[in-house]
Amino acid sequence: MLAGCATQPETPEPVDPVAEAKPDAPPVTPESEVAEQPIPAASVYPLLAAEFALRNRDFQTGLRLLLEQAMILDDPALARRALQLAEFMQVNDAALIAAMRLADLDPDDSAAAATAMRLLIAVGQPARAIEYARKAKAGGRRINAPALLQDFSQRPAAERRIIATGINELAMQYPEDVDLTLAQALLKREQGDTAAAIEQLDALLSREPDDERALVVWTQLALDTDRDKPFGRIDDAVNENPDNERLRLQYARLLASNDQLDRALEQFDVLIASSPRNGDYLLSAALVELEREDYEAGRQRLDQLLALEQRVDEAYYYLGRLEEAVGNPRAAIDAYDRVESGREQLDAVGRAGGLLLNAGELDEFDAFFDDHRWRSPDLDERLFALQGELLQDRKALERALRVYNEGIEIHSESMPLIYSRAIVHEQLGDIAAMEADFRRILSFDPENATTLNALGYMLTNQSDRFEEAAGLIERALALNPGDPATLDSLGWVYFKMGRLEEALTHLERAYQQFPDPEVAAHLGETLWALGRFDAAKAIWTRALRQDSDNTHVNETIGRLGVDLPLP
């Protein structure tokens, strides 16, 4: 919901840094802009080197040198230059450092403060972004306040308090600011006070009755609380502003996301009638048609997209989905094969590969992946991983092993490929090769918690090297505290070592977070060994209600000779 409320933040237009460093112009240095601040001797050469680098269009070196000096010299002009260059190069980590430095050096530069706020949110530091939100607002800059609540519920309590306090204080300081009022309403919703959130939005909409974001959030809250006519308010606003395409688009999306598909399609048709060449509208309407299972209408809209040469990869992807739905696997494969880029590309390749395997076309499957690796060399490693995964899923383990071997020859330090090959080795019964692959990963990433845990768990189950296994898993847990999979592994190895009370503590924590049947099998066996038979049976019975055929639980109760009533 928060993402739907986001507004595009205001950012300065990136400038070509070469325009700032013309061969016939003197170098732009702190001395030329602020004559009363002499340049320290140690900074003269780096600044000149930066200028020469920019004249030669070596932007990377120029940025590195400018940023280093911007952090040393208290010169806003230098920090501003570094920020402009970082934005021109689209190097966000450098832009963040420069924006924070500039905002700290020049409190009047509200644009820099807003940029720092935006980039801090982007790297998952909204609590720290509050400081720059204050600076931006003090300079009269509009801010995307709702974005401060990104992943709010998942943040530590201390961070949530900082963010909540910051939003509330800013909203009190700027009571007419729509963005802050909206953020405060969203905060109340995040805190579970839906009634207060709706009340605040009512007040906001009384001042700004056509504010799109407020209307969307109000509608979502009305839906959450089962209000009568939850779409009434936004429907009225659309009727009063029939030419507001953005508002109508939000309305259509809200309807579609709440299974009001016919009504959503009506709104998309109005949008398409006013903008018949808008590919976004056509794609959205096509997806609604597919959701309605009106495949012929969906096909027509996707064909229109292709005729307009807009959203082409997505159009082919959804044509593939459509052909799958109507039972035309070959047509689906052909459509997926034409997805050349974008976020759907890997899924398209995977779906086509799965269809080829389902048809028993193993040679065509291999050729298909070879072709896509040739067409998309930047995805080479991920395509090897996807090809191997599809083969593993279908128990074609020898073929999967060959794929992983080929991929690792090219990507010798690919942890995903080596890890996946280790699992295939386990499935083939080659435990020594599995251990070798895990240790290969740890040789260049000794603090890889996932691999430490996997190796320790493998040693627990496949050997009597319990002390070594416990050490590996304890290291993994120290690196990833509270991880339920690692807690389960540690509890299980402690069980094998006879440390039953410690095993129980860790397994109960794991089961509380992740009541998986495998964890249930381990916890139940530990309870059984402690003589807590009824508790063990209750755990196993609950697990079998979830999955009556689960091999872990059934193997455990069979080995122990436990007779459970049918779940």
VOVEX-469129 format. One record per residue (C-alpha): x, y, z. Coordinates in steps of 0.2 Angstrom, whole numbers, plus 2048, in hexadecimal, padded with zeros to 3 digits. Example, Ala and Ser with C-alpha at 12.3 -4.5 7.8 and 13.67 -1.06 7.14 Angstrom:
% residues 2
px = 83E, py = 7EA, pz = 827 $
px = 844, py = 7FB, pz = 824 $
END
This chain:
% residues 567
px = 800, py = 800, pz = 800 $
px = 80E, py = 80C, pz = 804 $
px = 816, py = 80A, pz = 7F3 $
px = 806, py = 80F, pz = 7EB $
px = 807, py = 81F, pz = 7F5 $
px = 818, py = 824, pz = 7EF $
px = 81B, py = 834, pz = 7E6 $
px = 82A, py = 837, pz = 7DB $
px = 836, py = 841, pz = 7E5 $
px = 83D, py = 851, pz = 7DE $
px = 84F, py = 84F, pz = 7D9 $
px = 85B, py = 85B, pz = 7D0 $
px = 85D, py = 857, pz = 7BE $
px = 86D, py = 84E, pz = 7BB $
px = 87A, py = 858, pz = 7B2 $
px = 888, py = 853, pz = 7A7 $
px = 898, py = 854, pz = 7B2 $
px = 8A2, py = 858, pz = 7A2 $
px = 898, py = 868, pz = 7A1 $
px = 8A0, py = 86D, pz = 7B1 $
px = 8B1, py = 869, pz = 7AC $
px = 8B4, py = 870, pz = 79A $
px = 8C6, py = 870, pz = 794 $
px = 8C5, py = 883, pz = 792 $
px = 8BE, py = 886, pz = 7A3 $
px = 8C8, py = 886, pz = 7B3 $
px = 8C5, py = 878, pz = 7BF $
px = 8B7, py = 87A, pz = 7CA $
px = 8BF, py = 879, pz = 7DC $
px = 8BA, py = 87F, pz = 7ED $
px = 8C7, py = 88D, pz = 7EA $
px = 8BE, py = 894, pz = 7DB $
px = 8AD, py = 893, pz = 7E3 $
px = 8B1, py = 898, pz = 7F5 $
px = 8C1, py = 8A2, pz = 7F4 $
px = 8C3, py = 8A6, pz = 806 $
px = 8C5, py = 893, pz = 80A $
px = 8D6, py = 88E, pz = 804 $
px = 8D8, py = 87C, pz = 7FE $
px = 8E2, py = 871, pz = 80A $
px = 8F2, py = 86C, pz = 801 $
px = 8EE, py = 859, pz = 803 $
px = 8DE, py = 85C, pz = 7F9 $
px = 8E5, py = 866, pz = 7EA $
px = 8EB, py = 857, pz = 7E0 $
px = 8DB, py = 84C, pz = 7E3 $
px = 8D0, py = 85B, pz = 7DD $
px = 8DB, py = 85E, pz = 7CD $
px = 8DB, py = 84B, pz = 7CA $
px = 8C8, py = 84B, pz = 7CB $
px = 8C6, py = 859, pz = 7BF $
px = 8D2, py = 851, pz = 7B2 $
px = 8C9, py = 840, pz = 7B4 $
px = 8B8, py = 849, pz = 7B0 $
px = 8C0, py = 852, pz = 7A1 $
px = 8C5, py = 840, pz = 79B $
px = 8B3, py = 83A, pz = 79F $
px = 8BA, py = 82E, pz = 7AC $
px = 8AB, py = 831, pz = 7B7 $
px = 8AF, py = 823, pz = 7C3 $
px = 8C0, py = 82A, pz = 7C8 $
px = 8B9, py = 83B, pz = 7C8 $
px = 8AB, py = 837, pz = 7D4 $
px = 8B6, py = 82D, pz = 7E0 $
px = 8C2, py = 83B, pz = 7E2 $
px = 8B4, py = 849, pz = 7E3 $
px = 8AB, py = 83E, pz = 7F0 $
px = 8BB, py = 83B, pz = 7FA $
px = 8BE, py = 84E, pz = 7FB $
px = 8AC, py = 853, pz = 7FE $
px = 8AD, py = 849, pz = 80E $
px = 8BD, py = 851, pz = 813 $
px = 8BA, py = 864, pz = 80F $
px = 8AC, py = 86D, pz = 816 $
px = 8A6, py = 874, pz = 805 $
px = 894, py = 873, pz = 800 $
px = 899, py = 877, pz = 7EE $
px = 8A4, py = 868, pz = 7ED $
px = 897, py = 85C, pz = 7F5 $
px = 88A, py = 863, pz = 7E8 $
px = 896, py = 85F, pz = 7DA $
px = 899, py = 84D, pz = 7E0 $
px = 886, py = 84B, pz = 7E2 $
px = 883, py = 851, pz = 7D0 $
px = 890, py = 845, pz = 7CA $
px = 889, py = 836, pz = 7D4 $
px = 877, py = 83A, pz = 7CE $
px = 87D, py = 83C, pz = 7BC $
px = 886, py = 82B, pz = 7BD $
px = 877, py = 823, pz = 7C7 $
px = 883, py = 81D, pz = 7D4 $
px = 876, py = 81E, pz = 7E3 $
px = 882, py = 819, pz = 7F1 $
px = 88E, py = 827, pz = 7EC $
px = 87F, py = 833, pz = 7EA $
px = 878, py = 82F, pz = 7FB $
px = 889, py = 833, pz = 803 $
px = 88A, py = 843, pz = 7FA $
px = 878, py = 848, pz = 7FD $
px = 87A, py = 845, pz = 810 $
px = 88B, py = 84F, pz = 810 $
px = 883, py = 85E, pz = 806 $
px = 873, py = 85E, pz = 811 $
px = 87E, py = 85F, pz = 820 $
px = 88A, py = 86C, pz = 819 $
px = 87C, py = 877, pz = 812 $
px = 86C, py = 877, pz = 81C $
px = 864, py = 882, pz = 80F $
px = 866, py = 874, pz = 801 $
px = 855, py = 86C, pz = 804 $
px = 857, py = 862, pz = 7F3 $
px = 866, py = 859, pz = 7FA $
px = 85D, py = 855, pz = 80A $
px = 84E, py = 84E, pz = 800 $
px = 85A, py = 844, pz = 7F6 $
px = 863, py = 83D, pz = 805 $
px = 852, py = 839, pz = 80D $
px = 84D, py = 82F, pz = 7FD $
px = 85D, py = 826, pz = 7FB $
px = 85D, py = 821, pz = 80E $
px = 84C, py = 81A, pz = 80C $
px = 851, py = 810, pz = 7FC $
px = 85F, py = 808, pz = 806 $
px = 853, py = 803, pz = 814 $
px = 858, py = 811, pz = 821 $
px = 848, py = 81B, pz = 823 $
px = 84B, py = 81F, pz = 835 $
px = 85B, py = 828, pz = 830 $
px = 852, py = 830, pz = 822 $
px = 847, py = 839, pz = 82E $
px = 855, py = 846, pz = 832 $
px = 856, py = 84A, pz = 820 $
px = 843, py = 84B, pz = 81E $
px = 843, py = 859, pz = 82B $
px = 851, py = 862, pz = 822 $
px = 848, py = 861, pz = 811 $
px = 837, py = 867, pz = 819 $
px = 840, py = 875, pz = 822 $
px = 846, py = 87B, pz = 811 $
px = 835, py = 87A, pz = 809 $
px = 837, py = 86A, pz = 800 $
px = 829, py = 85E, pz = 7FD $
px = 82E, py = 84C, pz = 803 $
px = 827, py = 83B, pz = 800 $
px = 822, py = 839, pz = 812 $
px = 818, py = 828, pz = 810 $
px = 828, py = 820, pz = 80A $
px = 830, py = 822, pz = 81B $
px = 824, py = 814, pz = 820 $
px = 82C, py = 807, pz = 814 $
px = 82C, py = 7F6, pz = 81D $
px = 827, py = 7FF, pz = 82D $
px = 820, py = 7EF, pz = 836 $
px = 830, py = 7E5, pz = 833 $
px = 83B, py = 7F2, pz = 83B $
px = 842, py = 7F1, pz = 84C $
px = 838, py = 7FA, pz = 85A $
px = 845, py = 807, pz = 85C $
px = 845, py = 80C, pz = 84A $
px = 832, py = 80C, pz = 849 $
px = 831, py = 818, pz = 858 $
px = 83E, py = 824, pz = 84F $
px = 834, py = 823, pz = 83F $
px = 823, py = 825, pz = 848 $
px = 829, py = 834, pz = 852 $
px = 831, py = 83C, pz = 843 $
px = 821, py = 83B, pz = 838 $
px = 816, py = 841, pz = 846 $
px = 821, py = 850, pz = 84B $
px = 822, py = 855, pz = 838 $
px = 80F, py = 853, pz = 836 $
px = 80C, py = 85E, pz = 845 $
px = 819, py = 86B, pz = 83F $
px = 812, py = 86B, pz = 82D $
px = 7FF, py = 868, pz = 830 $
px = 7FA, py = 86D, pz = 81E $
px = 807, py = 861, pz = 816 $
px = 7FD, py = 854, pz = 80C $
px = 80C, py = 847, pz = 80C $
px = 80F, py = 848, pz = 81E $
px = 7FC, py = 847, pz = 823 $
px = 7FB, py = 837, pz = 817 $
px = 80B, py = 830, pz = 81F $
px = 803, py = 833, pz = 831 $
px = 7F3, py = 82A, pz = 82B $
px = 7FD, py = 81B, pz = 825 $
px = 807, py = 81B, pz = 835 $
px = 7F7, py = 819, pz = 83F $
px = 7F2, py = 80B, pz = 833 $
px = 803, py = 802, pz = 836 $
px = 801, py = 804, pz = 849 $
px = 7F0, py = 7FC, pz = 848 $
px = 7E5, py = 80B, pz = 84A $
px = 7DB, py = 80A, pz = 83B $
px = 7CD, py = 815, pz = 841 $
px = 7D9, py = 823, pz = 845 $
px = 7E1, py = 821, pz = 834 $
px = 7D0, py = 822, pz = 82B $
px = 7CC, py = 832, pz = 836 $
px = 7DC, py = 83A, pz = 830 $
px = 7D9, py = 836, pz = 81E $
px = 7C7, py = 83D, pz = 81F $
px = 7CE, py = 84D, pz = 825 $
px = 7DB, py = 84D, pz = 817 $
px = 7CE, py = 849, pz = 80A $
px = 7C3, py = 857, pz = 811 $
px = 7D1, py = 863, pz = 80C $
px = 7D8, py = 85A, pz = 7FD $
px = 7C9, py = 850, pz = 7F6 $
px = 7D2, py = 84A, pz = 7E6 $
px = 7E2, py = 845, pz = 7EE $
px = 7E6, py = 834, pz = 7E5 $
px = 7F0, py = 82C, pz = 7F2 $
px = 7E5, py = 831, pz = 800 $
px = 7D6, py = 82A, pz = 7F7 $
px = 7DF, py = 81A, pz = 7F3 $
px = 7E4, py = 817, pz = 805 $
px = 7D3, py = 81C, pz = 80C $
px = 7CB, py = 80F, pz = 800 $
px = 7D7, py = 802, pz = 805 $
px = 7D4, py = 805, pz = 818 $
px = 7C1, py = 805, pz = 814 $
px = 7C3, py = 7F4, pz = 80C $
px = 7CD, py = 7EE, pz = 81B $
px = 7C0, py = 7F3, pz = 827 $
px = 7B1, py = 7ED, pz = 81C $
px = 7A9, py = 7FE, pz = 81B $
px = 79A, py = 800, pz = 810 $
px = 79E, py = 806, pz = 7FE $
px = 7B1, py = 806, pz = 800 $
px = 7B3, py = 80C, pz = 7EF $
px = 7A6, py = 81A, pz = 7F0 $
px = 7B2, py = 828, pz = 7F4 $
px = 7BF, py = 825, pz = 7E6 $
px = 7B0, py = 821, pz = 7DA $
px = 7A9, py = 832, pz = 7DE $
px = 7BA, py = 83A, pz = 7DB $
px = 7BC, py = 832, pz = 7CA $
px = 7AB, py = 837, pz = 7C4 $
px = 7AE, py = 849, pz = 7CA $
px = 7BF, py = 849, pz = 7C1 $
px = 7BC, py = 83E, pz = 7B1 $
px = 7CC, py = 845, pz = 7A9 $
px = 7D8, py = 840, pz = 7B7 $
px = 7E0, py = 831, pz = 7B0 $
px = 7EC, py = 82E, pz = 7BF $
px = 7DD, py = 82D, pz = 7CB $
px = 7D3, py = 822, pz = 7BF $
px = 7E2, py = 816, pz = 7BE $
px = 7E4, py = 815, pz = 7D0 $
px = 7D1, py = 811, pz = 7D1 $
px = 7D2, py = 804, pz = 7C4 $
px = 7E1, py = 7FC, pz = 7CD $
px = 7D8, py = 7FC, pz = 7DE $
px = 7C9, py = 7F3, pz = 7D6 $
px = 7D4, py = 7E6, pz = 7CD $
px = 7DE, py = 7E2, pz = 7DD $
px = 7CD, py = 7E0, pz = 7E7 $
px = 7C6, py = 7D4, pz = 7DA $
px = 7BA, py = 7E1, pz = 7D2 $
px = 7C0, py = 7DB, pz = 7C1 $
px = 7B1, py = 7E1, pz = 7B7 $
px = 7B1, py = 7F2, pz = 7BE $
px = 7C4, py = 7F3, pz = 7BD $
px = 7C3, py = 7EF, pz = 7AA $
px = 7B6, py = 7FD, pz = 7A8 $
px = 7C2, py = 80A, pz = 7AF $
px = 7D0, py = 803, pz = 7A4 $
px = 7C6, py = 804, pz = 795 $
px = 7C2, py = 816, pz = 798 $
px = 7D5, py = 819, pz = 79A $
px = 7D9, py = 810, pz = 78A $
px = 7CB, py = 81A, pz = 781 $
px = 7D4, py = 82A, pz = 786 $
px = 7E6, py = 824, pz = 783 $
px = 7E4, py = 815, pz = 777 $
px = 7F7, py = 814, pz = 775 $
px = 7FB, py = 813, pz = 787 $
px = 803, py = 802, pz = 78A $
px = 802, py = 803, pz = 79C $
px = 7EF, py = 804, pz = 79B $
px = 7EE, py = 7F6, pz = 78E $
px = 7F9, py = 7EA, pz = 798 $
px = 7EF, py = 7ED, pz = 7A8 $
px = 7DF, py = 7EA, pz = 79F $
px = 7E6, py = 7DA, pz = 797 $
px = 7EB, py = 7D3, pz = 7A9 $
px = 7D9, py = 7D7, pz = 7AF $
px = 7D3, py = 7CD, pz = 7A0 $
px = 7DE, py = 7BE, pz = 7A4 $
px = 7D8, py = 7BF, pz = 7B6 $
px = 7C6, py = 7BE, pz = 7B0 $
px = 7CC, py = 7AF, pz = 7A5 $
px = 7C6, py = 7B8, pz = 796 $
px = 7D5, py = 7B2, pz = 78C $
px = 7CF, py = 7B8, pz = 77B $
px = 7CD, py = 7CA, pz = 781 $
px = 7DE, py = 7C9, pz = 78A $
px = 7E6, py = 7C3, pz = 77A $
px = 7DF, py = 7D1, pz = 770 $
px = 7E6, py = 7DE, pz = 77C $
px = 7F7, py = 7D6, pz = 77D $
px = 7F7, py = 7D5, pz = 76A $
px = 7F3, py = 7E8, pz = 76A $
px = 802, py = 7EB, pz = 776 $
px = 80E, py = 7E1, pz = 76A $
px = 807, py = 7EB, pz = 75B $
px = 80B, py = 7FB, pz = 764 $
px = 81C, py = 7F4, pz = 769 $
px = 81A, py = 7F9, pz = 77B $
px = 81D, py = 7EE, pz = 78A $
px = 822, py = 7E0, pz = 77E $
px = 82B, py = 7D5, pz = 78A $
px = 81C, py = 7D5, pz = 796 $
px = 810, py = 7D2, pz = 788 $
px = 819, py = 7C3, pz = 782 $
px = 81A, py = 7BD, pz = 794 $
px = 808, py = 7BE, pz = 797 $
px = 804, py = 7B6, pz = 786 $
px = 80E, py = 7A8, pz = 78D $
px = 804, py = 7A7, pz = 79D $
px = 7F4, py = 7A8, pz = 792 $
px = 7F9, py = 79A, pz = 787 $
px = 7FE, py = 78F, pz = 796 $
px = 7EC, py = 793, pz = 79E $
px = 7E3, py = 78D, pz = 78E $
px = 7EE, py = 77E, pz = 78C $
px = 7FA, py = 783, pz = 77D $
px = 80B, py = 77E, pz = 784 $
px = 814, py = 780, pz = 774 $
px = 80D, py = 792, pz = 771 $
px = 811, py = 796, pz = 783 $
px = 823, py = 791, pz = 780 $
px = 824, py = 79B, pz = 770 $
px = 81D, py = 7AB, pz = 779 $
px = 829, py = 7A8, pz = 788 $
px = 838, py = 7A6, pz = 77D $
px = 835, py = 7B8, pz = 776 $
px = 836, py = 7C0, pz = 787 $
px = 847, py = 7C9, pz = 785 $
px = 849, py = 7D3, pz = 795 $
px = 840, py = 7DA, pz = 7A5 $
px = 83B, py = 7D3, pz = 7B5 $
px = 831, py = 7C5, pz = 7AC $
px = 83F, py = 7BE, pz = 7A2 $
px = 846, py = 7B1, pz = 7AE $
px = 834, py = 7AB, pz = 7B3 $
px = 830, py = 7AA, pz = 7A0 $
px = 840, py = 79F, pz = 79D $
px = 83B, py = 794, pz = 7AC $
px = 82A, py = 792, pz = 7A7 $
px = 82F, py = 78D, pz = 795 $
px = 83C, py = 781, pz = 79C $
px = 82F, py = 779, pz = 7A7 $
px = 823, py = 776, pz = 799 $
px = 831, py = 76F, pz = 78F $
px = 836, py = 763, pz = 79D $
px = 823, py = 75E, pz = 79F $
px = 823, py = 75A, pz = 78C $
px = 833, py = 74F, pz = 78E $
px = 83D, py = 75A, pz = 783 $
px = 84D, py = 759, pz = 78C $
px = 859, py = 75E, pz = 77D $
px = 84E, py = 76D, pz = 778 $
px = 84E, py = 772, pz = 78B $
px = 861, py = 772, pz = 78B $
px = 862, py = 77B, pz = 77A $
px = 855, py = 788, pz = 781 $
px = 85F, py = 78D, pz = 78F $
px = 86F, py = 78D, pz = 785 $
px = 867, py = 799, pz = 779 $
px = 861, py = 7A5, pz = 787 $
px = 872, py = 7A5, pz = 78F $
px = 879, py = 7AB, pz = 77E $
px = 86B, py = 7B8, pz = 77C $
px = 86D, py = 7BE, pz = 78E $
px = 87F, py = 7BC, pz = 794 $
px = 87B, py = 7C7, pz = 7A3 $
px = 86F, py = 7B9, pz = 7AA $
px = 87B, py = 7AB, pz = 7A6 $
px = 87E, py = 7A6, pz = 7B8 $
px = 86C, py = 7A7, pz = 7BD $
px = 866, py = 79D, pz = 7AE $
px = 872, py = 78F, pz = 7B2 $
px = 86A, py = 790, pz = 7C4 $
px = 859, py = 790, pz = 7BD $
px = 85C, py = 781, pz = 7B1 $
px = 863, py = 777, pz = 7BE $
px = 855, py = 77B, pz = 7CA $
px = 848, py = 775, pz = 7BD $
px = 851, py = 765, pz = 7BB $
px = 853, py = 762, pz = 7CE $
px = 840, py = 765, pz = 7D0 $
px = 83D, py = 757, pz = 7C4 $
px = 84A, py = 74C, pz = 7CC $
px = 855, py = 74C, pz = 7BC $
px = 864, py = 74D, pz = 7C8 $
px = 872, py = 747, pz = 7BC $
px = 86D, py = 754, pz = 7AF $
px = 86C, py = 761, pz = 7BD $
px = 87D, py = 75D, pz = 7C3 $
px = 884, py = 75F, pz = 7B1 $
px = 87C, py = 770, pz = 7B0 $
px = 883, py = 776, pz = 7C0 $
px = 894, py = 76F, pz = 7BB $
px = 894, py = 779, pz = 7AB $
px = 88E, py = 789, pz = 7B4 $
px = 89B, py = 787, pz = 7C1 $
px = 8A9, py = 785, pz = 7B4 $
px = 8A4, py = 797, pz = 7AE $
px = 89F, py = 79E, pz = 7BF $
px = 8AC, py = 796, pz = 7CA $
px = 8A7, py = 7A0, pz = 7DA $
px = 894, py = 7A0, pz = 7D7 $
px = 88D, py = 79C, pz = 7E8 $
px = 87B, py = 798, pz = 7E2 $
px = 882, py = 78C, pz = 7D5 $
px = 88E, py = 783, pz = 7E1 $
px = 881, py = 782, pz = 7EF $
px = 874, py = 77B, pz = 7E3 $
px = 881, py = 76E, pz = 7DD $
px = 884, py = 769, pz = 7EF $
px = 872, py = 765, pz = 7F1 $
px = 872, py = 75B, pz = 7E1 $
px = 881, py = 751, pz = 7E8 $
px = 877, py = 74E, pz = 7F8 $
px = 868, py = 748, pz = 7EE $
px = 874, py = 73C, pz = 7E4 $
px = 87B, py = 736, pz = 7F4 $
px = 88C, py = 73D, pz = 7F1 $
px = 88F, py = 745, pz = 803 $
px = 8A1, py = 748, pz = 801 $
px = 89E, py = 752, pz = 7F1 $
px = 891, py = 75C, pz = 7FA $
px = 89C, py = 760, pz = 808 $
px = 8AA, py = 765, pz = 7FC $
px = 89E, py = 771, pz = 7F4 $
px = 898, py = 779, pz = 804 $
px = 8AA, py = 77B, pz = 80A $
px = 8AE, py = 783, pz = 7F9 $
px = 8A2, py = 790, pz = 7FC $
px = 8A8, py = 793, pz = 80E $
px = 8BA, py = 795, pz = 807 $
px = 8B5, py = 7A5, pz = 7FF $
px = 8A7, py = 7AA, pz = 80A $
px = 8AB, py = 7A3, pz = 81B $
px = 89D, py = 7AC, pz = 824 $
px = 88F, py = 7A6, pz = 818 $
px = 882, py = 7A1, pz = 825 $
px = 877, py = 797, pz = 819 $
px = 886, py = 78C, pz = 814 $
px = 88C, py = 78A, pz = 826 $
px = 87B, py = 784, pz = 82B $
px = 879, py = 779, pz = 81C $
px = 88A, py = 771, pz = 81F $
px = 887, py = 76E, pz = 831 $
px = 876, py = 767, pz = 82E $
px = 87D, py = 75B, pz = 821 $
px = 88A, py = 755, pz = 82D $
px = 87D, py = 753, pz = 83B $
px = 873, py = 747, pz = 82F $
px = 880, py = 73F, pz = 825 $
px = 88E, py = 73C, pz = 832 $
px = 892, py = 73B, pz = 844 $
px = 89D, py = 74B, pz = 844 $
px = 891, py = 753, pz = 850 $
px = 89D, py = 75F, pz = 858 $
px = 8A3, py = 766, pz = 848 $
px = 891, py = 768, pz = 842 $
px = 88C, py = 771, pz = 852 $
px = 89B, py = 77D, pz = 850 $
px = 896, py = 781, pz = 83E $
px = 883, py = 784, pz = 842 $
px = 888, py = 78E, pz = 851 $
px = 892, py = 799, pz = 846 $
px = 883, py = 79B, pz = 83A $
px = 877, py = 79F, pz = 848 $
px = 883, py = 7AD, pz = 84E $
px = 883, py = 7B4, pz = 83D $
px = 870, py = 7B3, pz = 83B $
px = 869, py = 7B3, pz = 84C $
px = 857, py = 7AD, pz = 84E $
px = 857, py = 7A4, pz = 83D $
px = 84A, py = 796, pz = 83F $
px = 853, py = 78A, pz = 833 $
px = 863, py = 78C, pz = 83C $
px = 85B, py = 78A, pz = 84D $
px = 853, py = 77A, pz = 847 $
px = 864, py = 774, pz = 841 $
px = 86D, py = 778, pz = 852 $
px = 85F, py = 770, pz = 85C $
px = 860, py = 760, pz = 851 $
px = 873, py = 75F, pz = 853 $
px = 871, py = 762, pz = 866 $
px = 864, py = 754, pz = 866 $
px = 871, py = 748, pz = 85D $
px = 87E, py = 74D, pz = 86A $
px = 872, py = 749, pz = 879 $
px = 870, py = 75B, pz = 87E $
px = 85D, py = 759, pz = 87F $
px = 858, py = 769, pz = 889 $
px = 863, py = 774, pz = 87E $
px = 85C, py = 76B, pz = 86F $
px = 84A, py = 76E, pz = 875 $
px = 84D, py = 781, pz = 878 $
px = 853, py = 784, pz = 866 $
px = 846, py = 779, pz = 85E $
px = 838, py = 781, pz = 867 $
px = 83E, py = 792, pz = 861 $
px = 840, py = 78C, pz = 84F $
px = 82E, py = 784, pz = 84F $
px = 826, py = 794, pz = 857 $
px = 82D, py = 79E, pz = 848 $
px = 82C, py = 790, pz = 83A $
px = 820, py = 782, pz = 83E $
px = 827, py = 777, pz = 830 $
px = 824, py = 764, pz = 830 $
px = 837, py = 761, pz = 830 $
px = 839, py = 76C, pz = 840 $
px = 82A, py = 763, pz = 847 $
px = 832, py = 752, pz = 844 $
px = 842, py = 758, pz = 84D $
px = 838, py = 761, pz = 85C $
px = 82D, py = 752, pz = 85E $
px = 83B, py = 746, pz = 85F $
px = 844, py = 750, pz = 86C $
px = 834, py = 751, pz = 876 $
px = 832, py = 73E, pz = 875 $
px = 844, py = 73C, pz = 87A $
px = 840, py = 746, pz = 88A $
px = 831, py = 73C, pz = 88E $
px = 824, py = 749, pz = 889 $
px = 81A, py = 73D, pz = 87E $
px = 80A, py = 746, pz = 87D $
px = 812, py = 756, pz = 878 $
px = 81C, py = 74D, pz = 86B $
px = 80C, py = 745, pz = 864 $
px = 804, py = 756, pz = 863 $
px = 812, py = 75E, pz = 859 $
px = 812, py = 750, pz = 84D $
px = 7FF, py = 74F, pz = 84B $
px = 7FF, py = 762, pz = 847 $
px = 80C, py = 760, pz = 83A $
px = 803, py = 751, pz = 832 $
px = 7F3, py = 75B, pz = 831 $
px = 7FD, py = 767, pz = 826 $
px = 805, py = 75A, pz = 81C $
px = 800, py = 748, pz = 81F $
px = 80D, py = 741, pz = 813 $
px = 81C, py = 74A, pz = 81A $
px = 82B, py = 73F, pz = 81A $
px = 834, py = 747, pz = 829 $
px = 825, py = 744, pz = 835 $
px = 820, py = 733, pz = 82E $
px = 832, py = 72D, pz = 82F $
px = 834, py = 733, pz = 840 $
px = 824, py = 72B, pz = 848 $
px = 827, py = 71B, pz = 83E $
px = 839, py = 719, pz = 844 $
px = 833, py = 71D, pz = 856 $
px = 825, py = 711, pz = 854 $
px = 818, py = 71E, pz = 859 $
px = 806, py = 71B, pz = 855 $
px = 7FD, py = 72B, pz = 851 $
px = 7EA, py = 72D, pz = 84E $
px = 7E6, py = 732, pz = 83D $
px = 7E7, py = 745, pz = 83C $
END
